[in-house]
Amino acid sequence: MATRGTFPHSSYAIYKIDGRLYENVRNHSSADDEVPEVVALPVGTYTVVARSERGGYASMLVVIKEGEQVVLDLDLWETKTQRSLK
């Protein structure tokens, strides 16, 4: 019987625009938890620093608007960024 691999989300940090740490997000409740954590943020601009599955850390500027939900997918973001840089 084959076992299914687990892919828990890695932790990440959210910084205010002035560079101060706003929140460290664990992003999983156990070692095999694959559900990302939902974080409610006040309207504003933030920098999110996270490790991608491909390795390395990425820093993204995120703007939160009233009533808007933002989903960050680092691996998708990296693919689009690499394509636009070619």
Buried (B, 14 or more C-beta within 10 A) or exposed (E): EEEEEEEBBBEBBBBEEEEEEBEEBEBBEEEEBEEBEEBEEEEEEBBBEBBBEEEEEBEBEEEBEEEEEEEEEBEEBBEEEEEEEE
